[in-house]
Amino acid sequence: MTRTSRHSTALLVAGALVVLGLPCHAVASCPADPSAPADTALTFRIGAEPPVRLDRRAITALGERQLTQRRSVASGSGASAAATVQSIVYAGVPLGVLIASVSGDPRERRDQRTWVFDAVATDGYRAVFSWGELFNSDAAEQILIITTQDGRTLDAYEGPLALRALADRRPGPRHVRNLCAVIVRALPNADR
């Protein structure tokens, strides 16, 4: 099953749950933490340590920021297609801020510089970020765990949480819909 068809199935199930009056977050469990309680919005796990489970309120308490993404969208086809500029306002918490709140200040610990961070979606999709991107880069503030888009909570297709790397040249590959976990793993030591 492709990622698109899994999302289509999830939307159908979410629609059925809304009709039945059930919460949409019951649609899919997180493959990185299948035993997480229903109120868990995001699981954070470092190696073999027990997971830290955060609800939406704990995430937003870290201090939401708003970022506006502007993109040019062509209407029509061919060389004469007119382009319109769209602005999308995202609100959320930078991934590095969340990681620092759970694991301590990673800029102070040298061993954390070999960490990589897997952002995991409910359908198993993953995007990977390095320590350098999150804690030693101007792009860090634009790697955002999104809680709202244009002032509205995310729909069943996107959320309840999503992650975007807004500074990426191609925004699709590291756009994680239905973000459910951040898994931290250390790279092996290089042979010297």
URVENRA-V422596 format. One record per residue. SS is DSSP state (hx for helix, st for strand, lp for the rest). PHI is phi in whole degrees, 0 to 359 (NA if undefined). Layout:
ss:phi
SS:PHI
SS:PHI
This chain:
ss:phi
lp:NA
lp:282
hx:299
hx:296
hx:291
hx:296
hx:292
hx:298
hx:297
hx:298
hx:295
hx:298
hx:295
hx:298
hx:299
hx:295
hx:293
hx:297
hx:300
hx:280
lp:82
lp:261
lp:291
hx:291
hx:294
hx:279
lp:298
lp:219
lp:278
st:273
lp:298
lp:276
st:204
lp:295
lp:262
lp:295
lp:299
lp:300
lp:276
lp:283
lp:270
st:208
st:258
st:239
st:224
st:251
lp:52
lp:268
lp:294
lp:299
lp:290
st:258
st:251
st:243
lp:268
hx:301
hx:297
hx:294
hx:291
hx:293
lp:294
lp:287
lp:104
lp:288
st:237
st:250
st:232
st:252
st:254
st:251
st:219
st:263
st:239
st:280
st:250
lp:104
lp:226
lp:88
lp:290
lp:268
lp:295
st:279
st:254
st:246
st:262
st:252
st:242
st:239
st:257
st:258
st:237
st:172
st:241
st:302
hx:303
hx:298
hx:295
hx:297
hx:299
hx:297
hx:290
hx:268
hx:253
lp:90
lp:289
lp:290
lp:284
lp:267
lp:253
hx:295
hx:295
hx:284
hx:291
hx:263
st:283
st:237
st:236
st:266
st:267
st:247
st:262
lp:297
lp:269
lp:92
lp:298
st:227
st:233
st:246
st:231
st:262
hx:303
hx:300
hx:295
hx:273
hx:230
lp:214
lp:210
hx:293
hx:286
hx:304
hx:291
hx:257
st:262
st:242
st:276
st:272
st:251
st:218
st:230
lp:53
lp:80
st:242
st:298
lp:289
lp:282
lp:297
lp:289
lp:266
lp:226
lp:282
lp:236
st:222
st:227
st:225
st:257
lp:291
lp:271
lp:297
lp:293
lp:248
lp:287
lp:293
lp:301
lp:246
lp:261
st:252
lp:280
lp:51
st:300
st:231
st:205
st:235
st:251
st:255
st:222
st:267
lp:287
lp:293
lp:295
lp:282
lp:291
lp:251
